Amino acid sequence: MKRFDVLAIGEGMVEFNQTVPGERNYLQGFGGDTSNAVMAAARAGARCGYVSAVGDDVFGKSLMDLWQFAGIDTAQVAIKSGASTGLYFVTHGVKGHEFSYRRAGSAAATMTLNETQREALSSTQWLHFSGISQAISDHARVQCAAAVRLARAAGAQISFDSNLRLKLWSLQEAKQHMIPAIATCDLFLPSMDDVMQLSGLQHPQAIIRWSHDLGAKQVALKMGNEGVLVSDGRVQELIAPMKVQAIDATGAGDCFAGNMLARLALGDDLPTAARYANAAAALSVQGFGAVEPLPWPDAVCRLLKIQ
């Protein structure tokens, strides 16, 4: 048996989320897309670990406490002396939420895989990474590629979330590195906005075909209010959106990814896992921040029964 159901690689961050648009009050929380995802997977019942690095500062300690309290194995998180832990701010307006990052030269951006991390990568059922994991630095991109090779060689399945952030790199750079990543994955988790820019396509069916043609074995195309379209290359299913009152969509896609991976690791087929993850993501938008609103399984099951 593998030691982990889900192992993620990337950067955990401390979040400051504006509670009222236009005002100067910020709620301190936590974020970082792959950190959010592995938190969601752990909450859904998966055995999880995180491959990352934090600074030896108060923010790094708070992240370590967060992961440990959630039951996530932190032996794979390096603590880098003299380095900083990444921060970001979320502001809200008429066009939705906007992110402002303070992460240049952070501990995670300069992480080099150590022996403990390499051992963990050889003992997981799923490895999850993202476009952000790649984009935070050239160095991080090299480490992600090495992690994928190690995990794949040991029999792991690979999950890749597009999470395209053009504040971190250009679209040309993103295509150069993300498209080969799509080709390596067993599960591709794009949002409609991201993949339209990456592929130049607009129709969901064409995007699904493009993803499979690149090499992605399974695809879960997140389409916002239109639901989620899942495909294994033979059968497709549209998962309808849940009817909820959204307050803050920060981290909803990460919540979806983590719950999807947890359910796949626990034995669900693709559509069943997607339905569960869709309900979890719907619950996550009903509170502020990326981590605090992550739902527990009993709440997800209740929503699935209601709708």
C-alpha positions in Angstrom: 0.0 0.0 0.0 1.2 3.5 -0.8 1.9 5.8 2.2 -0.1 8.6 0.7 -3.4 8.8 -1.2 -2.6 12.4 -2.3 0.7 14.2 -2.3 0.8 17.8 -3.6 3.8 20.0 -4.5 3.7 23.8 -4.6 3.5 26.8 -2.3 1.4 27.4 0.8 0.7 31.1 1.5 -0.7 33.3 4.2 -3.8 35.1 2.9 -5.3 38.5 3.7 -8.9 38.7 2.4 -10.8 41.9 2.1 -14.1 41.3 4.0 -16.0 44.4 2.6 -15.3 45.8 -0.9 -13.6 49.2 -0.7 -12.9 49.0 3.0 -9.5 48.4 4.6 -10.4 45.4 6.8 -8.7 42.1 5.9 -9.4 38.7 7.4 -6.1 36.7 7.8 -6.3 33.1 6.5 -4.3 30.7 4.3 -4.1 29.9 0.7 -1.8 28.6 -2.1 -3.6 26.5 -4.7 -2.0 23.1 -4.0 -2.0 23.7 -0.3 -5.8 24.4 -0.5 -6.3 21.3 -2.6 -4.4 19.0 -0.2 -6.3 20.5 2.7 -9.5 19.7 1.0 -8.4 16.2 0.2 -7.4 15.6 3.8 -10.8 16.9 5.0 -12.4 14.5 2.6 -10.7 11.6 4.3 -7.5 11.0 2.2 -4.1 10.4 3.6 -2.1 13.4 2.5 1.3 15.0 2.5 2.7 18.2 1.1 6.0 18.8 -0.6 7.0 22.5 -0.1 9.2 24.9 1.8 8.4 27.8 4.1 10.5 30.5 5.7 11.6 30.4 9.3 9.2 33.2 10.1 5.9 33.6 12.0 4.0 32.9 8.7 5.8 29.7 8.0 5.2 28.5 11.5 1.5 29.3 11.2 1.3 27.3 7.9 3.0 24.3 9.5 0.6 24.4 12.4 -2.3 24.6 9.9 -1.2 21.5 8.0 -0.4 19.5 11.1 -3.7 20.3 12.7 -5.4 19.1 9.4 -3.6 15.8 9.6 -1.3 16.5 6.6 2.2 15.0 6.8 4.6 17.9 6.9 7.9 15.9 7.0 8.2 16.9 3.3 8.0 20.7 4.1 11.5 22.2 4.3 12.0 25.2 6.7 14.5 27.5 5.0 16.5 29.8 7.3 16.5 33.4 6.2 13.8 32.9 3.6 10.4 34.4 3.6 7.0 32.8 3.4 4.7 33.9 0.6 1.8 36.3 1.2 -1.2 37.4 -0.9 -4.1 39.8 -0.6 -7.6 39.4 -2.0 -9.7 42.4 -2.9 -13.3 42.3 -4.1 -15.1 44.5 -6.6 -17.7 44.6 -9.3 -15.6 42.3 -11.5 -15.1 39.7 -8.8 -12.0 39.0 -6.7 -8.4 40.1 -7.5 -5.2 38.7 -6.1 -2.0 40.7 -5.2 1.0 38.6 -4.4 4.1 39.1 -2.2 6.0 35.9 -3.0 9.1 36.8 -5.1 12.1 34.8 -3.8 10.0 33.0 -1.3 11.1 29.7 0.4 9.0 27.6 -1.9 10.2 29.4 -5.0 13.8 28.3 -4.2 13.0 24.8 -2.9 15.2 21.9 -4.1 13.9 18.4 -3.5 15.6 16.7 -0.6 15.9 13.0 0.2 12.8 13.0 2.4 10.7 14.6 -0.3 12.0 12.2 -2.9 11.1 9.2 -0.7 7.5 10.6 -0.3 7.2 11.1 -4.0 7.9 7.4 -4.5 5.1 6.4 -2.1 1.9 8.2 -3.2 -1.1 7.1 -5.2 -1.6 10.6 -6.7 0.7 13.6 -7.2 -1.0 16.9 -7.7 0.6 20.1 -9.0 -0.5 23.2 -11.0 0.4 25.9 -13.3 1.1 28.1 -10.3 3.5 25.4 -8.9 5.4 25.8 -12.2 5.1 29.6 -12.5 6.5 30.8 -9.2 10.1 30.5 -10.5 12.2 28.8 -13.0 13.7 26.7 -10.2 10.3 25.6 -9.0 9.4 24.5 -12.5 12.5 22.2 -12.7 11.5 20.7 -9.3 8.0 20.1 -10.4 9.2 18.2 -13.5 11.6 16.2 -11.3 8.7 15.4 -8.9 6.5 14.2 -11.7 9.3 11.9 -13.0 9.9 10.4 -9.6 6.2 9.8 -8.8 5.5 8.4 -12.2 8.4 6.0 -12.0 7.0 4.7 -8.8 3.6 4.1 -10.3 1.7 7.2 -9.1 -1.0 8.9 -11.1 -0.5 12.6 -11.9 -3.1 15.4 -11.5 -2.6 18.8 -13.0 -4.7 21.9 -12.4 -4.2 24.7 -15.0 -4.6 27.7 -12.6 -3.2 30.1 -15.2 -1.9 33.3 -13.6 -0.6 35.8 -16.1 0.8 38.0 -13.3 3.4 35.2 -12.8 4.4 34.6 -16.4 3.4 35.4 -20.0 0.9 33.4 -21.9 3.7 32.3 -24.2 5.8 31.0 -21.3 2.7 29.3 -19.8 1.9 27.5 -23.0 5.6 26.4 -23.3 5.5 24.7 -20.0 1.9 23.9 -19.2 1.1 22.0 -22.4 3.8 19.4 -21.8 2.5 19.1 -18.2 -1.0 18.3 -19.6 0.6 15.5 -21.6 2.0 13.9 -18.5 -1.3 13.8 -16.5 -3.8 11.2 -15.7 -6.3 13.9 -14.6 -6.4 17.4 -16.1 -8.4 20.0 -14.1 -8.7 23.1 -16.3 -11.1 26.0 -15.8 -12.9 27.3 -18.9 -11.2 30.7 -18.8 -7.7 29.2 -18.5 -8.0 26.6 -21.2 -9.6 29.0 -23.7 -6.4 31.0 -23.5 -4.1 28.0 -23.6 -5.8 26.3 -26.5 -7.4 29.1 -28.4 -10.6 27.1 -28.4 -14.0 28.1 -27.1 -16.4 25.1 -27.3 -16.2 22.7 -24.4 -16.3 19.6 -26.7 -13.4 20.9 -28.7 -11.4 21.7 -25.5 -12.1 18.1 -24.2 -10.8 16.7 -27.5 -7.7 19.0 -27.4 -6.9 17.9 -23.8 -7.1 14.2 -24.7 -5.2 14.7 -27.9 -2.3 16.2 -25.8 -2.3 13.1 -23.6 -4.5 13.8 -20.6 -6.3 10.5 -19.8 -9.2 12.1 -17.8 -10.5 15.7 -17.9 -12.7 17.7 -15.6 -13.5 21.0 -17.3 -14.7 23.5 -14.7 -17.3 25.8 -16.4 -18.5 27.9 -13.5 -22.3 28.4 -13.7 -22.5 25.8 -16.5 -21.2 23.0 -14.3 -18.4 20.5 -14.8 -17.8 18.4 -17.9 -15.9 15.2 -17.2 -14.5 12.8 -19.8 -12.3 9.7 -19.7 -11.8 9.8 -23.5 -14.8 7.4 -24.1 -17.6 8.6 -22.0 -18.5 12.2 -21.1 -20.9 13.5 -18.4 -22.0 17.0 -17.5 -22.3 17.6 -13.8 -24.9 20.3 -13.2 -24.0 23.3 -10.9 -25.3 23.4 -7.4 -27.7 26.1 -6.4 -26.0 28.1 -3.5 -25.5 31.7 -2.4 -21.9 32.5 -3.3 -20.0 34.9 -1.0 -16.4 34.4 -2.0 -15.2 32.0 -4.8 -11.5 32.2 -3.6 -10.2 28.6 -3.7 -13.3 26.9 -5.0 -11.4 25.3 -7.9 -8.8 24.0 -5.4 -11.5 22.6 -3.2 -12.9 20.8 -6.2 -9.5 19.4 -7.1 -8.7 18.1 -3.6 -12.1 16.5 -3.1 -12.0 14.9 -6.6 -8.6 13.4 -5.9 -9.6 12.1 -2.5 -12.7 10.4 -3.9 -10.8 8.9 -6.8 -8.1 7.6 -4.3 -10.9 6.2 -2.2 -12.3 4.3 -5.2 -14.9 6.4 -6.8 -15.2 6.4 -10.6 -14.7 9.8 -12.5 -18.3 11.0 -12.6 -19.1 10.0 -9.0 -15.9 11.8 -7.8 -16.8 14.8 -9.8 -20.3 15.0 -8.4 -18.9 14.9 -4.8 -16.2 17.5 -5.6 -18.8 19.8 -7.3 -20.9 19.8 -4.1 -17.9 20.4 -2.0 -16.9 23.4 -4.1 -20.4 24.8 -3.9 -20.2 24.7 -0.1 -16.8 26.3 -0.1 -18.0 29.6 -1.8 -20.3 30.3 1.1 -17.6 31.7 3.4 -14.6 34.0 3.1 -11.1 32.7 2.3 -9.7 29.5 0.7 -9.4 27.3 3.7 -11.9 28.1 6.4 -15.0 27.3 4.3 -13.7 23.9 3.1 -16.5 21.5 3.9 -16.5 18.2 5.8 -17.9 15.0 4.2 -21.2 15.1 6.2 -22.0 18.5 4.8 -21.2 17.4 1.3 -23.4 14.3 1.6 -26.3 16.4 2.9 -26.1 18.8 0.0 -25.9 15.9 -2.5 -29.1 14.4 -1.0 -30.9 17.8 -1.1 -30.0 18.5 -4.7 
